[in-house]
Amino acid sequence: MVEIGFHPIMWHIMKIYSHYGHQDFVILLGYKGYVIKEYFANYLLHQSDCTFDLEKNTLEFYRSKGENWRGTLVETGLNAMTGARIRKAKTYIGDDPFFLTYGDGVADIDLDKLLAFHKNQRTTVTMTSVRPAGRFGVLGMNDKGRITSFEEKPTNGSSWINGGFFVCNPEIFDYISKSEECVFEEEPLSRLAEEGQLAGYKHFGFWRCMDTLREKTLLNDLWNTGRASWKLWDD
């Protein structure tokens, strides 16, 4: 629920999906899940003009800025690990492939291409892989101590990491144990990789996670200056 441009990062992620026509969400709640519930329960109140009548106990909205979204909020417990939380969504997942995304990163990812790649690979899971930008400038130096090149915050060309945008077949639940300690990124993904059931979709565009105050400041700066590459939708 940390905000980028006065909207929680969850809103930005959902807007990315909505841009590609995906309007149905299952949101896995944990610590302070009630904050997310209250956010959606009062969404129109915060996004629209309104008139309240205390005598009649009514509330009328104008210039509604609601979204065409349907969301299921699932209580997964305070201490459940990532795998355990995902397993608790099984009840609300149908028989088709579904997207799975962390709540702390944004990207200008083409979800249509990601889904097509997944179907073509015929694996149980496809993970989006990204190359994170370095935090510092990189120098090239010769033996005489002269700088021969400088690249400000380069992309680490040799390092591909988990970008947090997945496509999963329902068979993924067969790989997740019933233990509350099950970490999705450990035994389930390792087993999928060993069995050749984990594909990697390389995303060469913009990607940023928001794990620190520095990253929050950066994303807000990009948003406020009109340089938010992940903003694929029209206002």
N, C-alpha and C positions, 0 to 999 in steps of 0.2 A: 504493500500500500504506500510505499515511499513515492512521492510525487515527482513527476517531470512536467513542468509547465502547468501546474495546478491540477494534473490528472495522475492518479496512481499508475505505476508502471504496468499493472495488470490491465488497465484500460487500454494502454498503448498496444499491448500484446493482442488483446481481443480485437482491437481495431485492425491490426494486420490481418488477422484471420477473417474478419468480417469483409475486408476488401476483396478477398478471394471467394466470398460467398458462403463462408462457414459461420453459421449463426447459433449453433447449439453447443453449449459448453458444459463440462463437468469440472467443477472447481473443488480441489481437495483442501480442506481446511485443517489447520493445526493450531499453533499458538496464536491467540487473539483472533480466532476465526470469526468471532462475533463482530469484529470491526468490519470485516468483509460483508457479513450479512447486513449490517446496518447501512453500509455504503449502497448496496443494491436496493435495499428496502426503501431508501430515501433518495434514490437516483434522480427521479423527476423533480423532487423538491429542490435539489441543488442545481439542476441543469436548466430549469424553466422559470418563467414568470408565473406567479400564482396569486390567487385571491382566497383568503380564508374567512370563513364566517363562523365565529365561535358559538353564536347562538344556535345555529343549525348544525354545527359540527361538520362542516363541509370544507373541502379544499378543491379549488378549480385551477387547472393549469392552462397557461397560454404559451405560445411559441415553444412548444415542447421540443426538447432536444433528446428525446429518448432514442434508444437503439433497437433495431430489430433482432434482439438477442433473447435466447432462452437459456437459462443457466440452472444447473442442479448443484447445490452446495452440499458437499459431503463431509460430515464430521469424521475425521480419521484419528482423532486422539492427539494428545499433547506430545507423546513420546515415540510415536511410530516413526520408523525410518522411511526413506523414499520408496523402497520396494513395497513395504507394508501399506503405505498410503495408496499407491497405484493399484494394489490388489483390491482395495476396498471400493474401487470404482467399477469393478467388474459387473456389478448389478446393473449399472447404467450404460454399459457399452453393448452395442449390438453385434452383428456378425460381420460387419465390414471393417476394413482398415480404419484406424483412427489416429489423429495427431496427438502427440504428447509433448508438452512444453513446460520448461521451468518458468518460474515467475519473476526472474531477475535479469532478463536479457532481451534486447531488441535487435532486429536485423531487417535489411531490405530483401529478405529471402523471397523467392518466387515459390509459393506453396504448391502451385499447379505442377511445376517442374519437379519439385521434391516428391510429390505423390506419384507422378508418372515414373520417376526413377525407381521408387520403391516397388511399384507393380512390375516393372521390367526386371528387377533383380530377383523377385520371387523369394525374398527372405522374410523371416518373421519380423525383423526390426530394421529400419534404416535410421542411422544417426547422421545428423548434419555435422560436418566437420568444418572448422574455421581456423584461420591463422590470425591470432591476436596481434594487435599492434604493440610494438615495444614501448616501454615507458620513457626511454631515453634515446637521444640521438646516437648514431653509430658512426665511429670514425674509421677511416682507412688510413694506415700509416706505413711509410716505407722505413728501411733500415736506418736512414739518416734522421729520423724523427720528424719528417715532414708529413703533414696531413695531405693525403692524396684524394680523399673523398669524404663527404659528410652527408648522412641521410637522417633527417629528423623523424624520430618515432617510426621506424620502418616496420613493415609486416615481416614476421619471422617466417621466411620462406620454407624452412625445413620442419617447422613445428605445427602439426595439425592437432587440434584439441576438440573436445566435445562441445558443440555449439548449442546444445540444449533443445533443438527442434527435431523431434522424432516422428516417424510414422511406424505404427505397430499393427500387426495382425492380432486378432483376439487370442491366438495361441500364445501370446506373450505371458498370459496368466499361468500357463503351465510351467514357466520358468521361475516364477516368484513363489517362494515358500510362504507358509502361513505365519511365520514368526514376525513379531513386531520389530525385530532387530534386522530384518532383511533390507540390505542396502542395494538399490537397483543397479548402481554403478559398479558393484562388486560381483558377487556370484552370478546373478542373472545375465549381465552383459558379457562377463567372461565366458560363461557357458555357451551363450549364443555365438560368440566369436569362435570358440573352439569347434562348434558344430557347423560353421560356415553359414550361420543364419543371421549375421549382422553385417549389413551393407553400410558403406560410408558415402554420403552425398557431399561433395566438396562445394562449399559456398565461398565464392571469391569476392563478394560484395561487402557491404558494411555489416559489422556485428560488434556489439558492445554489451557486456554484462554490467551490473551495478552492484558491486560488492563493497564498495568503499565510498566515503564522502567525496573523495576526489573524482570518482566516476560519476557520482550523482551531479556534481558541479559541472562536469564536462557535458553530460547529456542535457542538462538544463540550458547550458550555453548554446548547444547546437539547436535545441528547440526554439529558444528565444530569438535566435538570429536567423531563423528560417533555413537552417542547414541540417535539419533532422532527416537523414537519408531513409530512415525506417517509416517516415510518414508517407505512405503510399496512397492514402485516401484523400478525398477532397473535403474541405470544411463543410 
